[in-house]
Structure formats: C-alpha cells, structure tokens
Amino acid sequence: MHYLGLYADGAFLSATLVKRHKRKIQIEWTRPLKSDVKPLYILAHEIDPNGHLLVTGLQSHEVLVRQLQMALSSNRAILSALPFQLEGLLPHSIEESVLQPIITRLSKKEAAITVLSSARKKISEHLNQWSEKEVDPDFVSCTPMALFRFARHLFPQDDALVVIHLGNREVCAIILSEGRLLEIVDTPFLVEPHHMERLVAFLMQKAPEKTPVFFTGPDAESSSSRFQLEKRLSPHFSLRLPPMERASEIPHAISIGLALDALHSDTHSTQFRTEPSAKLKKSHRRSLQHALFAGLCSFLSIMLIGGASIEGQKKGLLTELKESFPNSGSRLQPALQNAERSLLNTKPSPIPLMQARTASELLAWLSTHAELQDQQIVLNRVRYALEKYPRLSSPKIAPLVRVELELTTLSARLARDFRQALLADRNMIDQKRSVKWSNDDSTYRAVFYLRRAS
C-alpha cells in the first residue's frame, strides 16, 4: 500500500508518496506543485488510483491540544471518562468536536492522555477545500502530528525536540518531550515583531533549556525569519541540523509526515475524518460481498463433509447469490437459514457434526458485531475451517472450528477495540485456546477457535 500525503499552504502545494517495504519505510518521491492545480491530475502518471490512500491534514490553527492525567487502569474507562474531563477545556462543545486521544501508560493504574481536537465545522471546511481540487482524502490528520511524525522519522533517537515550521502562510511550532507531542503553537506569518516575540516567549516558557531546535518548511533554509529566530533562541536551545542527504525533504516535511501518520496507523495516528471517503465506502461494500461469498462456500463444504444431500439447496443458494451479489448480499442469510432447517429435519447422521458452530452462525455474529459497525473498519476475508471433526471410524472426536479474519482500518483504536472484544467474548470464542493477532500497516489478522454449540 502506498500513501500519498498532500499539503497546501498559500501558493505552495507539496505531494509525497510513501510506502513500507519489508518493514522499512521508503519515501518514493516528493513533488512541489502550484496550489491552483488539481494534484491527482498532475500526478496521474506516477500513482496508482486504486493502490494508494490519500492523506491531507488540518492546519495547526484548526487543532487544539490538551494534556490530561487519569488514575484509571483501563483504556476503555479512560475513553468513557474523557468527554467529562474535557468539559470547559475546549472552546466548542464535545458534540461539535472530533477528539483524537493518545494514551501513554505511566503505570498500571495511571495514564497520561494527549488529546487533539478539532471542530466538525473545520473538518467539513477542510474537505470542501480539497474537493475543489478533486481530492477526496481517505485520511485527515493535522500539521502538528505530521511534524511529530517527520521529526521521529528523521531523528528517532531524540525524545525531546522543538520543531518550528516556517511555511508560506502557516507558521507553527511543536514541542516533543519523552517521545510525546506535548505542546503546539501557531502564529500568523512573522511579519510583525510581536508575532516573533510571542513564539519565542512560548518556546522559552514551555520547552526545557538546551532542547534541540529543528526548522522545517519551504522557508526553513534561508529566510530572514529563520536567522532572527536562531539568534533569539540560541542562548537557550541548541540547533539540530538534518543529515545532508535528507535536506531536500525539509520543505516537504508536512506532506511526508501526513503520509507517515496514515502509514503507521498506531495509537498516535490522528484520523479526524469520521465518515469514510467514497473509495473506502466502495471497498467496504465489495469486501462484505466477498466475505459473504467465502462464508457460503465454507458452509456448503461443511455440509458435504457431513454426508448430507444438499444438491437442491446448493443450487438454490447459488441462484440467490447471483441475484444478491450486485447489491449487499443481505438476502443470503434467509437462504442459509432455510437450508439449515431443511438439513436438520433430515435423518440424523451417525456423525454429530452439528455440535460445531456453523458458518452461517459465524457470519451472523460478524454482521452484528458492535465493533465492526463503523465503516472505517473493512472486513476483507473470512475463513472457516474444521480442523477436527467426527468420522465414522471415530465418532466421538469433538469438532474444532478455526476462524481466520482479515480486516483493514486506518484507525488503530477501532482495531484495538475489536481485539479486546475478541479476548473478552466467552460465548462464541473458545478462550481456552489462544487468540492470535497480527498486523501489517493498516491490515489486521485474527485467528481464533469457536466454542462448540451448546
């Protein structure tokens, strides 16, 4: 998967293509563009329309950061208490906001929470602005997090850092402490002396002395603002320079950081878009159809193993599938249930196969699972397999059903919540056997066993 970061600031538009290859992050290219162009049209020969995710970001003045500390041992409890803790700390109501909490464990019973928030109105305006350029972003991050990602990518050994971005219009700074995003400040372009004084005073008050300072942005190398800031900050901070071979990335720091934020898809990732893009909606519908089809195939295979004669039901189900597949596949469920009722009314087999959970039960459970209802999480693949089952020669062998799921989401929180739900489920899942979980970028895989039907 490739990630295309797009950042517009005044007359400057930056595009960056990033990918992960064999666990290594590769910046494929960066491109400076004019802000009045349609970037996807200009870059059409360099990108695969279906093989990348589009990432944009809110600017620093559209985002607020708040720091909290809670004496709670459960992340779920923290998320539940968060709206009450933030009352009075935001200029807009919780209902009008999108919150992106970053939880850092200080101990088993205490956590530090960094909350990035933005008003829904600001996010809507951001999407409308990019829509004028015919861009429908799949992931909406923000400038402060992009600078955080870029700094961690360029200087992974630095847990404390001040990053100052000097853009055409956007001028902002972030403070990293202990590997966390601690503070952000935005200021109008430094045309008035008091603008620079405000920025310098903020940094001297919030950042520890001798913290390394690093400059990014198209004006970071030779602008007069850079030299004036260096002069004012040098008695208190040290200057951090990028490696020579990475100097060309400095003007594109934010577009690189935006792409990296989506690529990592971890607990620090900030996805402000609450409704999926048109491309992800289409992918979600297609994946649901494929999952239903795979589940149907598994169901038919299991019935054949049990020796039941289901040729008539099979033809009927396949006919139903052809009729339903162009839509959502929702009409498959009644057909599956009718087939099962018919099979259960036939002469009992000496093999007690129906003690196992059926594929249709699994599909019904997944289709109504609370943690899979968000359209930002896409179920790509469902595999149902009988690892053990009774035979005529060994009728007392208990059936053992193994399930493999593959899902995609850009929200690490949604993936984490689904994993926790799997670990807590004692009705459908056999907790005596391990629930395996792995991920590769934004693709997550779960392997578990089903409990026998009661």
Secondary structure, DSSP 8 states (H G I E B T S, - for coil): -EEEEEEEETTEEEEEEEEEETTEEEEEEEEEEETTS-HHHHTGGGS-TTSEEEEEEE-GGG-EEEEEEE--S-HHHHHHHHHHHTTTTSSS-STTEEEEEEEEEEETTEEEEEEEEEEHHHHHHHHHHHHTTT---SEEEEHHHHHHHHHHHH-TT-SSEEEEEE-SS-EEEEEEETTEEEEEEEE--S-SHHHHHHHHHHHHHHS-TT-EEEEESTTTTT-HHHHHHHHHHTTT-EE----GGGGGGGGGHHHHHHHHHHHH-STT------S--HHHHHHHHHHHHHHHHHHHHHHHHHHHHTT---HHHHHHHHHHHHHHTTTT-TTHHHHHHHHHHHHHTS---SS-GGGS--HHHHHHHHHT-GGG-STTEEEEEEEEEEEE---SS-TT---EEEEEEEEEES-HHHHHHHHHHHHH--SSB-TTS--EEEEETTEEEEEEEE----
